[in-house]
Amino acid sequence: MTATSQGALARQAPEAVLALSPDAHKLAGRIALITGAGRGAGRAHARLLAARGAAVAIVDIDEDVATATAAEIVEAGGKAIAVAADITDRGLAERLVANVAQQLGGLDILVHNAGLIYSMTGLEETDDANFDRLLAINIHAPLYLTRASLPYLRKSRAPRVIFINSQWGQVPDGHSYGYMVSKAGQLGLMKTLAKEFVGEGILVNAITPGAILTRMVPDQYIEAEKAAIPLGRLVHPEEIAAAVAFLASDEAAFITGQALPVNGGALVVGI
Ligand SMILES: NC(=O)c1ccc[n+]([C@@H]2O[C@H](COP(=O)([O-])OP(=O)(O)OC[C@H]3O[C@@H](n4cnc5c(N)ncnc54)[C@H](O)[C@@H]3O)[C@@H](O)[C@H]2O)c1
């Protein structure tokens, strides 16, 4: 099948959705590459996509956590491989994606999740190397990985690219120039990709969470974060994963170029 006709297929309304099938959310036969999937939110995305039937590649710079998460999924009856890689390594993207596609048999879902813990500093204290590192992980790496994934996404029946962005990509909170600026730029990348590839049926979206219960939010900040969330609690990684699974599924076949807030009502005027 040519790329064009496959793209046309990806633009069709999914039959399972039209039939109101209770299985329309399932991901059987799909192949996902998830960055930063060894721990935190990425681990939850990997476990849920695998539970819904996808084969998942757990890509993480930390080999131990990547291996542990893949083993956990396999033990639970799912299909997963661990890939130790620094996604900011410019030269690696094509080999990384080709390796995953070869081992798992293709690629349908690319989740840009890996992120860096950051500290709040004003402009004058901003460390240039840290600023560059945040741009590299939040903008450069997703750009290279998405480009490297195109040949495989073009062969997919339901190709998806999903960014784990942040509500702070839209509204700066305090000051971490590298984090806020790179997440804002990442939303621009998401929309630009969505626009360029919509004709090929490749759907590109982002999720914009508030503070998630992972190591990225140290214990001493939890109470202050809670106070800013109308639902009065922090979100669990599994609740972000539920949004990833939805955007990856046939149920989201008419959604592209969007940023989905999973933030307990934060940033809503009037709450
Ligand atoms: N935790 C939050 O409050 C929060 C809020 C909004 C958005 N986010 C976003 O959610 C995503 C996941 O964050 P988390 O809270 O699970 O963080 P985490 O630190 O728990 O997990 C991030 C994972 O990414 C991996 N990683 C880091 N650099 C990498 C690299 N160069 N190559 C490959 N892997 C790398 C780490 O080893 C780690 O396993 C990030 O994009 C983050 O910005 C987090």
The ligand as a Tripos MOL2 file, in Angstrom:
@<TRIPOS>MOLECULE
LIG
   44    48     1     0     0
SMALL
NO_CHARGES

@<TRIPOS>ATOM
      1 N1          5.5580   16.0730   37.3030 N.am      1 LIG1
      2 C1          4.9080   17.1810   36.9880 C.2       1 LIG1
      3 O1          4.4330   17.9400   37.8620 O.2       1 LIG1
      4 C2          4.6610   17.5380   35.5470 C.ar      1 LIG1
      5 C3          3.6970   18.5240   35.2580 C.ar      1 LIG1
      6 C4          3.4420   18.8370   33.9160 C.ar      1 LIG1
      7 C5          4.1320   18.1790   32.9120 C.ar      1 LIG1
      8 N2          5.0740   17.2510   33.2490 N.ar      1 LIG1
      9 C6          5.7960   16.6080   32.1540 C.3       1 LIG1
     10 O2          5.5290   15.2220   32.1930 O.3       1 LIG1
     11 C7          6.6400   14.5160   31.6040 C.3       1 LIG1
     12 C8          7.0590   13.3870   32.5260 C.3       1 LIG1
     13 O3          7.5210   13.9490   33.7440 O.3       1 LIG1
     14 P1          7.5930   13.1300   35.1200 P.3       1 LIG1
     15 O4          7.0250   13.9990   36.1550 O.co2     1 LIG1
     16 O5          7.1040   11.7510   34.9290 O.co2     1 LIG1
     17 O6          9.1980   13.1410   35.3150 O.3       1 LIG1
     18 P2         10.1940   12.0030   35.8980 P.3       1 LIG1
     19 O7         11.4390   12.7360   36.2130 O.co2     1 LIG1
     20 O8          9.5130   11.2130   36.9490 O.co2     1 LIG1
     21 O9         10.4250   11.0510   34.6290 O.3       1 LIG1
     22 C9         11.0810   11.5330   33.4880 C.3       1 LIG1
     23 C10        11.8200   10.3790   32.8350 C.3       1 LIG1
     24 O10        12.4970   10.9020   31.6800 O.3       1 LIG1
     25 C11        13.7950   10.3020   31.6210 C.3       1 LIG1
     26 N3         14.7070   11.1570   30.8710 N.ar      1 LIG1
     27 C12        15.2140   12.3610   31.2670 C.ar      1 LIG1
     28 N4         16.0610   12.8340   30.3300 N.ar      1 LIG1
     29 C13        16.0900   11.9090   29.3280 C.ar      1 LIG1
     30 C14        16.7900   11.8370   28.1010 C.ar      1 LIG1
     31 N5         17.6310   12.8110   27.7220 N.pl3     1 LIG1
     32 N6         16.6000   10.7500   27.3070 N.ar      1 LIG1
     33 C15        15.7490    9.7580   27.6850 C.ar      1 LIG1
     34 N7         15.0650    9.7900   28.8560 N.ar      1 LIG1
     35 C16        15.2340   10.8530   29.6610 C.ar      1 LIG1
     36 C17        14.2090   10.1730   33.0840 C.3       1 LIG1
     37 O11        15.2580    9.2220   33.2690 O.3       1 LIG1
     38 C18        12.8890    9.7560   33.7460 C.3       1 LIG1
     39 O12        12.7540    8.3500   33.8100 O.3       1 LIG1
     40 C19         7.7230   15.5790   31.3740 C.3       1 LIG1
     41 O13         7.7110   15.9910   30.0270 O.3       1 LIG1
     42 C20         7.3030   16.7150   32.2700 C.3       1 LIG1
     43 O14         7.8040   17.9590   31.8380 O.3       1 LIG1
     44 C21         5.3400   16.9030   34.5330 C.ar      1 LIG1
@<TRIPOS>BOND
     1     1     2 1
     2     2     3 2
     3     2     4 1
     4     4     5 ar
     5     4    44 ar
     6     5     6 ar
     7     6     7 ar
     8     7     8 ar
     9     8     9 1
    10     8    44 ar
    11     9    10 1
    12     9    42 1
    13    10    11 1
    14    11    12 1
    15    11    40 1
    16    12    13 1
    17    13    14 1
    18    14    15 2
    19    14    16 1
    20    14    17 1
    21    17    18 1
    22    18    19 2
    23    18    20 1
    24    18    21 1
    25    21    22 1
    26    22    23 1
    27    23    24 1
    28    23    38 1
    29    24    25 1
    30    25    26 1
    31    25    36 1
    32    26    27 ar
    33    26    35 ar
    34    27    28 ar
    35    28    29 ar
    36    29    30 ar
    37    29    35 ar
    38    30    31 1
    39    30    32 ar
    40    32    33 ar
    41    33    34 ar
    42    34    35 ar
    43    36    37 1
    44    36    38 1
    45    38    39 1
    46    40    41 1
    47    40    42 1
    48    42    43 1
@<TRIPOS>SUBSTRUCTURE
     1 LIG1         1 GROUP 0 **** ****
